[in-house]
């Protein structure tokens, strides 16, 4: 099993997160983040930022194609495990946790507040500095990059579009990169209802062989977000309009 341990500590007016990815013989890096350590939520945010950077940018947890299965994340804050399960009171931190709700959904998360003898400057092999804004995981589709949400993955499980929650992102990525997927347009009336429901413009992507429909919204900053999915047994303009 691949391992990633994280330990955030205050250093002056910023936070240093020690990261280790080897249980038997510590292999430690440090990630510095300009967040005020006197605010508890900032310590949680910094730990999440460092985890995502270590996993997705540095590949320290292994470039896992099964979306987190076989990966153990040992964290300092129990709120991180709650955020991964979508039941944390710290909802302001949800954007920082998007990566463990989607790409690394299959990872095990354990809280360890005691065993941090390895988290020392003397053992640090390299120091990184990263920004303090959340960076969402994206999937690259035939129609451009899109941000998956925990909600769309749960919808795919609930509506029998995938065999399990930890497989949902793989299915979603495969279908949206397939030549079997095409873009559809809402009717004017359906588009109006979508603007009421989602508060923004949206579009449809339809995977013909599976009959899976995906709804994509466009944020004011141009980010395209995958928000929900459902099965379509009989694709007609009327049906598409009725699903809006």
C-alpha positions in Angstrom: 0.0 0.0 0.0 1.3 3.5 -0.9 1.6 5.9 2.1 1.5 9.7 2.5 1.8 11.3 5.9 1.3 15.0 6.6 2.1 17.2 9.5 1.4 21.0 9.5 3.2 23.2 12.0 3.3 27.0 12.6 6.5 28.7 11.5 6.3 32.4 12.2 3.4 33.9 10.3 3.1 31.0 7.8 2.6 27.2 7.9 5.1 24.5 7.0 3.7 21.0 6.2 6.0 18.1 6.5 5.3 15.3 4.1 6.6 11.7 4.3 5.9 8.9 1.8 7.9 6.0 3.2 7.0 4.2 6.4 10.2 2.2 6.9 12.7 4.9 6.2 11.4 8.5 6.2 11.6 10.4 2.9 10.6 13.9 3.9 9.9 17.1 2.1 8.5 20.4 3.4 5.9 22.5 1.8 5.6 26.2 2.9 2.3 28.0 2.6 1.6 31.7 3.4 -1.4 31.2 5.7 -1.9 32.5 9.2 -1.3 29.6 11.6 -3.2 31.2 14.5 -6.4 30.3 12.7 -7.2 26.5 13.1 -9.0 26.3 9.7 -5.8 27.5 8.0 -3.9 24.6 9.4 -6.4 22.2 8.0 -6.4 24.1 4.6 -2.6 24.0 4.5 -2.5 20.3 5.2 -5.0 19.7 2.4 -3.1 22.0 0.0 0.1 20.1 0.7 -1.5 16.7 0.3 -2.9 17.6 -3.1 0.4 19.1 -4.2 2.3 16.0 -3.1 -0.1 13.6 -4.7 -1.1 15.3 -7.9 1.9 17.4 -8.7 4.8 15.4 -7.3 3.3 11.9 -7.5 4.5 10.9 -4.0 1.6 8.6 -3.4 2.2 6.7 -6.6 0.5 7.6 -9.9 -2.4 5.5 -9.1 -4.9 4.8 -12.0 -7.5 3.3 -9.6 -8.3 6.7 -8.1 -6.9 6.2 -4.6 -7.3 2.5 -4.0 -4.2 1.2 -2.3 -3.3 4.6 -0.9 -3.2 5.4 2.8 -3.3 9.0 3.9 -2.2 9.6 7.5 -3.3 13.1 8.5 -3.2 15.3 11.6 -6.8 16.7 11.5 -9.9 14.5 11.9 -11.8 17.2 9.9 -10.0 16.0 6.8 -11.6 12.6 7.0 -15.0 14.2 7.6 -14.5 16.4 4.6 -13.8 13.4 2.5 -17.1 12.0 3.6 -19.0 15.3 3.0 -20.0 15.5 6.7 -17.7 18.2 8.1 -18.9 21.4 9.7 -16.1 23.2 8.0 -17.9 23.7 4.7 -15.7 26.7 3.9 -12.9 24.1 3.5 -14.8 22.0 0.9 -13.0 23.5 -2.1 -9.6 22.4 -0.6 -10.9 18.8 -0.1 -12.3 18.4 -3.7 -9.3 16.1 -4.6 -10.1 13.5 -1.9 -13.8 13.6 -2.8 -13.1 12.8 -6.4 -9.7 11.7 -7.7 -8.5 10.0 -4.5 -11.9 8.9 -3.4 -10.8 5.3 -2.9 -7.9 6.2 -0.5 -8.0 5.2 3.2 -7.7 8.1 5.6 -6.4 7.6 9.1 -5.9 10.3 11.8 -2.5 10.2 13.5 -1.7 12.9 16.1 1.2 11.2 17.8 3.8 9.5 15.6 5.6 12.5 14.0 9.3 12.0 15.0 10.1 12.2 11.2 8.7 15.7 10.9 12.0 17.6 11.5 13.9 20.2 9.4 17.0 18.0 9.7 15.4 15.3 7.7 13.9 17.4 4.9 15.3 16.6 1.5 13.7 19.5 -0.3 11.5 22.6 0.5 8.6 23.6 -1.8 6.5 26.8 -1.7 3.0 26.8 -3.0 0.0 29.2 -3.2 -2.8 29.3 -0.6 -5.8 29.0 -3.0 -7.5 25.7 -3.6 -6.6 24.0 -6.9 -9.4 21.7 -8.2 -8.7 18.3 -9.8 -9.8 18.3 -13.4 -10.4 15.7 -16.0 -9.4 16.3 -19.6 -12.2 15.4 -22.0 -12.8 15.7 -25.8 -14.6 19.0 -24.9 -11.9 20.5 -22.8 -11.0 20.4 -19.1 -13.7 20.0 -16.5 -13.9 19.8 -12.7 -15.7 16.7 -11.4 -17.8 17.1 -8.2 -18.5 14.6 -5.4 -22.2 14.9 -6.3 -21.9 13.7 -9.9 -19.9 10.6 -8.7 -22.6 9.8 -6.1 -25.3 10.2 -8.8 -23.5 7.7 -11.0 -23.6 5.1 -8.2 -27.2 5.8 -7.2 -28.3 5.6 -10.9 -26.4 2.3 -11.7 -24.0 4.0 -14.0 -20.9 2.5 -12.3 -20.2 -0.5 -10.1 -18.9 1.5 -7.1 -18.0 5.0 -5.9 -14.3 4.5 -6.2 -14.7 3.5 -9.9 -17.0 6.4 -10.8 -14.3 8.8 -11.8 -12.7 6.2 -14.0 -16.0 5.6 -15.8 -16.7 9.3 -16.1 -13.2 10.0 -17.5 -13.4 7.1 -20.0 -16.8 8.1 -21.3 -16.0 11.8 -21.7 -12.9 11.1 -23.7 -14.7 8.6 -25.9 -15.6 9.5 -29.5 -19.0 8.0 -28.6 -19.8 11.1 -26.6 -21.4 14.1 -28.2 -22.6 17.5 -27.1 -26.3 18.3 -27.0 -28.1 21.6 -26.6 -31.0 22.3 -24.3 -34.2 23.7 -25.8 -34.8 27.3 -24.9 -37.4 26.4 -22.2 -35.1 23.7 -20.7 -32.1 26.1 -20.7 -34.2 28.6 -18.7 -35.1 26.0 -16.1 -31.4 25.0 -15.8 -30.4 28.6 -15.1 -33.0 28.7 -12.3 -31.8 25.3 -10.9 -28.0 25.8 -11.2 -27.8 29.6 -11.3 -25.7 29.5 -14.4 -25.7 28.3 -18.0 -25.2 24.6 -18.6 -24.7 22.1 -21.4 -25.3 18.4 -22.0 -22.8 15.6 -22.9 -24.3 12.3 -24.0 -22.5 8.9 -24.2 -24.5 7.0 -26.7 -23.5 3.4 -26.0 -24.2 3.6 -22.2 -27.1 6.1 -22.6 -25.4 8.2 -19.8 -26.2 12.0 -19.8 -23.9 14.5 -18.0 -24.7 18.1 -17.1 -21.9 20.6 -17.2 -22.2 24.1 -15.8 -20.0 27.1 -16.7 -18.8 29.3 -13.8 -18.4 33.1 -14.2 -14.6 32.6 -14.3 -15.0 30.1 -17.2 -14.5 26.9 -15.2 -16.7 24.0 -16.4 -18.1 21.8 -13.6 -19.7 18.4 -13.9 -22.7 18.6 -11.6 -25.0 15.7 -12.2 -25.6 12.6 -14.4 -28.5 10.3 -15.3 -29.6 7.6 -17.6 -31.6 8.3 -20.8 -33.5 5.4 -22.2 -35.1 7.2 -25.1 -33.2 10.3 -26.4 -35.6 12.9 -27.9 -35.7 16.6 -27.7 -38.8 16.3 -25.5 -37.0 14.0 -23.1 -34.0 16.2 -22.9 -36.3 19.1 -22.1 -38.2 17.1 -19.5 -34.9 16.2 -17.7 -33.9 19.9 -17.2 
